[in-house]
Structure formats: C-alpha cells, structure tokens
Amino acid sequence: MKRFALIVLALLMVLSFVYAEIEASGPAKRPIDTPRGKVVETSRAAPNYYFSRAPLPIMTNYYDYMIGSYSSIPLRVIPAEFGGGYFMTYQGRRESGGTRRVYYTLLSEAGDVINNNEISNVQKHEGFPTMVLDRESGKPLYAWHVDLEDGSGMKVMFTSDAYMAGYPGLFNQEQIIADNPTTITAPNGITTEDNEFIWPTAVIGPSPFPGKRRVYVSMRNSVSHALNGSPSENPLIAWADIDREMIESGTLPTWHHTTVPLYDQWNVDTEYLRRPYTTICADHAGYLYYIGYNVTLDADSNDLDEPDVHVLRCGAYGEGTWTTHTFSSHIPTWNPPSSPTDDTPYFKNDDGVPYEPGDLRWSIINSGHVNAVVDGWGHLHFPAIWGLTTNENTYYPAMQYVKQLIFKPESAEFEIREVFPKKDAQNDADYGCYHPWDNEAPWGVPEYIESEGEYYLDIHSIWPFPHWDQSAHEGLMMFHYNHIKMSKPNSDGLAVLVWQDSNKARMHNQFNDPDYADYVNTPEIMIAASRDNGVNWSEPICLNNQINPELANIIPMWVYPADEVISLGEQDGRLLGKIGFMLFDDYTWGSHANQPPYHSINDGGQTMFMELVIDFTDLVGNDDQTAAAPALNLLKGNYPNP
C-alpha cells in the first residue's frame, strides 16, 4: 500500500510539472455571443503554388500541443554553402505514456529525412525547444527546458551541434543557462527568490567581437508575484558570443544574464496587472527588442485606458539601457443601425444600452503565440489578431481578423497593416480598416439579412485558430491555440505569414450548416505572401484536406513556416520562392495535452514536413510602392503620451 501511494505521489509530481509548463490563463476580455456570420472566402487572386514536397511523416508523436514552442521558428534553412536543406526541432513522445523529449531533424535540400533523433541522451522530461542557425558557420544552436528531477524545478539547457561534413548530431556539452529558482530584484527594490524561467526563445545577431555572433536566449517567468497572483511573465535573457571554431572544438561559450526592468516591475506590481504578450528579436546593428502588446487591468478586472502596444529597445548588443515606445492598437469603428428601418445602434451592452462611438474599437486580442522578425530595412514585424472590443473589457469572437504591426526604429513610428481580410481598394468610406458588415458598394452602408420580417447585420467572419470549438479547454481554446508565424523577409524581400482557420468546420460542427459538412475535421492552412519585405500581403493561399490531395486524411495543426523563403529566381518569366513547413497531423482533432483534454484517448499524430513553391510575380514589389495599400495607423512611438 505504501509503495502504491509513493507511485501515485510520483505520478502527481510529474503531472504537476507537465501541466505547469503550459501557459496559465489569467484575467481576459469576456466573449460576447454574436451571430455566426458568413465565411470570408479566399479569392482567386491568391498566388499560384505547387507542392515541391508533399507532407512527409517524420515521427509518430504522442504530444499534440505546440510542438515547435510558443514564439520561435523551429525550422531553419541551411545556407547552400553548407549543404542546403533544413534543420528542425520539436517536442514529442515516442509512446503514449512515454517521457516527452526534444528532437532534432536534418532534412536534405530535396526534403528527405537524413537524421531524426533526441538531442540529449538523458531520459528526462524535456520540452518547448528553440533553435537558431549560425548562418556564418551553418551550425544549429538549441535550447529547451528540462526537469532534472533534483527537486529544484525546471532548468533551461543549451547546446550546439558541430555539424561537419554533412554529419549532424555532433552535440557539444550541454550547459544550464537558467538555473532555477532564480533571484530577481525589481526596480522598486522588491526581491523574489522563487522565479522559474522556462519557455526559451533564441535569436542571433552581431557581436561586438570581430568574427563572432551573439546568441540571446529569452526565457519567461512561470511564477508571478503580480496582482491576485495573475500571470505576468518577465523574461530572463542569457547571452553569449560564439564562432565556428568554438563550436567545432567544443569550447563552451561564457554566458551572461540580464533582465528587463519594466517587466520585472510588472511581475511584482500588486496594484495593477500588466501582462506582456511579447517576443524577442535582434537586428543587424546590435539592438535587441521586445515587441508586442499587454493586457492592463485594475483589481476589479477593469481595462485601463492606456496604450496596449509597446516596443522595448536595448543597444550595445543587449548590454545597454532599455528604452520604451508605446502605441495604441485601437482602430476606430462605428456602431451601425440595428436595421434599415431602425436607427438604434446594433451593438449593445448587457443592459441593452447601445455603445457610444468611442466605446467600440478594433484592438489586438488572442495573440500570445506569435514571433517577430526584422526585415532588410531594420523594421520590426509583429503579426496578430485584431478583434472588435468594447470599453467594458468584452469582445466579439466572430469578428477577429489578421493584421500586422510594423515598427520603424529610425523614426519611432508604428504602422498597422491589414493581412486578411482587407478593406476593399474601392472602398472610400471614412473608416480605417475592413469592417465585416460593409463588403460591397455603396460603401459605408451596413448590409443586412432579412428573415421572416427580422433584420440581422450581415457579418462576414473568419476564425483564425486551428480549432473550431471556442468552448474547448474550459473556454480557453483561443488563449491556448492562437498561433501566427511569419518568416523573415529574405534578401529579395520575399516572406510568408502563416495562420490557420477553422471557420468552415465551425459552421458545420456548431451550426449544422450542410454546406460545410465535408469540413467537419478540416482546419485550413492560410499562407499570405509578400515580395516587399512584409509591407503588403497577398490574398492567402488556402490549403486543406478537401481541395489538396497532398493533405488527404491529414488534420494539420501547429503549422510553422521555415525562417525564410528560398529564392528560386525567375523561371519562365515568373518569380518563384520555396518555403518549408513543419506541422502536426493530429489523429484526433484537439489537444490531449491541455487540461482538461479535448478527447479522452491520447492517440497522438505525426510530426511532418512539407514544402511549397510559390509564385511571387504579381505581388507588390519593393520598387512598386505606388500600388501599396496605405497603413491603417501611422503614429510616433509613445502616442498618445507626450
């Protein structure tokens, strides 16, 4: 009996580590029921494409959540001078009840698997790996977190692969770069000693030392000391300088650590909750950045009226002083009439009182799992979801659309640009962005559906998540599943922006619409393309298991593009680029890893790789900005602050 109790206790301890690793939700905007809307269909203007590599199984995987981590790109292009192909990393289990490990994969230029194996030879509970490629040497650098089972909590490990003569897996000695628990002192003098920094994201940039590069690993705090104990993840940054000789000789880098004072302060603020949803990136001039948005609430969970977007910038290769630029993501809107015969505003609060014009706005929401990139001009790109929100900390789930934030450091300006859907080019109505109730001329006039004498606002919707069921995981599907990734614009300005959409499945599964019966198990892959450094975006390519034979019987989840498009030059007068993807074929749609599980049996899926060739010819180019769409907002940093 005693032995049984000890076994149960051990299992509970393991489970506590497993579930603590998945980000905790916190106070958030309350969803409001809305009409189901109509599906926004992609147009024929999407770029042409073909599969250069159909989805290829890498490994049967019994871990079915965010296999490539939250905010980094797990698939990296190997430069041609080092053999070409891709390095890839992911987390997984080989067996349903097995230990979760972190893996590396080497793929040839043709997309064939050369090697796939665990990174570490120690059987420990690992996860959420990140990887960058040192493009000067062609060698991959890895970090992940692990439970060393010594009772001290999670650690973050780092290693490099010497990768010589085409042979991968020549790993150097692993180093602990976050030896939790970690002591942090905030700017107000409060010291905390129980901090646990996990979920690493690695980036690489220039070094002040000739011939070296500086690698930065950002790790976020899973422990909060903020208002009501709600999450507020301040980061710990580990940085070191590396070069080819060090990696090939096994010389271990010397690690240094720093934090971000503003985020440290937020983590111990018990008056207001400020939770950052940001990610790290590094430019070519030695600057380090965090870019994203934050939720700000008082003790009663009231939304504070202050800028929600910020960029933190640190010079001197991450050793300088952090400066802050703030901005509001809010885009104005209007409250349309209830019907053609009733001027009462359509959108009302819980008491039936119509919202005033200033009480409705489009703002960033449900965008905690994105990456950021720096383009060839040194501008930062942060893709996200903008939803229709209110001044009462509520939002309308059926009205969430994909846009992009751009920050220009040289002028401290922010831009918001539409990705999908976009305001029609002919629409001259005096409002800033696409509105789902104004899809055709006459512009600026809401459209309605009449049914049995009743009028309903004709809303066109997308559902930019890899699952249809908003109620999954106790209503936290959008928090856990949001997932937008962008490739870094390459030297020719080519890039892709990738998300998933489950609106057609939602139409059938939630509303029993027979027109979408074939989409009952169909999350779609959406790929917008750009050839002007991510300023303007094409209509998205839409891939799914109904129209693409290559995806037949595949339920794609957790789709990550490679870090950049491989330019193929002009072929028959067409400008082509090749882009790889890592994805997960989910045997039963929905995550078993999240609590509560969406389905009762962990039947796993397949970690997969695929590759597309995309025709970029007809997109707006760097030299054709006269055709570019205007920015929705163009404001100096610190607006509306003086």
PyMOL commands that set and color helices and strands:
alter all, ss='L'
color gray80, all
select helices_A, chain A and resi 2-20+80-82+227-229+244-249+261-267+316-318+357-359+472-475+477-481+503-511+514-519+549-551+625-627
alter helices_A, ss='H'
color red, helices_A
select strands_A, chain A and resi 30-31+38-39+49-61+75-77+86-92+101-107+113-118+125-134+139-147+154-160+175-179+182-185+191-195+197-206+213-221+235-242+256-259+273-282+288-297+309-314+322-327+331-332+337-339+342-345+360-364+373-374+380-390+394-408+413-420+448-451+454-457+460-461+485-486+495-501+524-530+541-543+556-561+566-571+574-586+605-615+633-636
alter strands_A, ss='S'
color yellow, strands_A
deselect
rebuild
show_as cartoon
